[in-house]
């Protein structure tokens, strides 16, 4: 589970045995890192850092089209590598 809410995201996921990553974005508060009762598996600065940890390697922006194709992410028209619209990027 990747989330920015220590109680709503991280606590619930831990209760069902999931690994958890708290991201320092959105609802995140500095005091969340000091919570002794709810301890995430990892605290990441961003969703990109969380994904890098999950896949075990750095996200290669120079190779984004290949990575997205391998992930099965395509343009809105359903065609891989559509020229009209670029594929959805995990970097926003």
N, C-alpha and C positions, 0 to 999 in steps of 0.2 A: 504494500500500500504506500503510495506517495501522497502526502497531504501537507497542508499548512495549518491545520487545526489540531493541537495536541490532544484535545479531548474527543472531538467529533470524528477525527480521522485516525489518529495514532492509537488512542486507547481502545477503540472498538476493534481495530484490526489486530492488535496484540491479543485481545481477549479471545479471538478465534485462531490464534497461533500463526499469524502472518508476520513476515519481516516487514519492517516499517521504515520509511524515510520521511523525516520532517524537513520541509523546505522552508528557507528563510524568505518567504514571499507572502503576499496576501494577508491572511489573519495572523501570521506568525508574530509572536511577541518575544522579546529578548528573555523574559522570565521563563518561557517555555523550555529553554535549554537547561534551566536549573531545577526543573521538576524531578524530584527523586522517586515519585510513584509511577510516572509514565516515562519510560526511557526508550526512545526509538532506536532501531538498529543503527541508523546513520542520520546525521544532520547535514543537509546539503544547502549550498547557497542558492541553487536554482534547480529547475526541473531538468535542465541540460546536464548538470552535474549528477543529479540522481540517475538519469538514464545512463550516463557513462559508467556509474558504479554498477548498475544492473547488468549491463552488457559486458562489463569488464574491460572496456577499452574506450579511448577518447573518440568522440563523435567527429568524423572527418568531413568538414564542410566542403572541401574541394571535391569530394566524391559523393555529394548529397544525392544526385539523381540515381546513381547506382544503388546506394543504400535504400532509398525509398522504393525503388523497383523491387529489390530483394524482399522488402517488407510487404510488398503487395499494395502499396499506396499509389493510387493513380489520380489523374485529374477528374473533374466532375463529370466529364463525358464518358467515363469508364474505360477510356483508351489509355494504355500506358504511354508515358512520355508525350502527352498531347502538346501540340505547339501553341494552341490558343491560351491555355491556362497552365501555369507551372504547377507541379505537384504540391500538395499541402506540405509545408515544412514544419518539423518539430521545433524549429527556432522562431516560429511566429510569423 
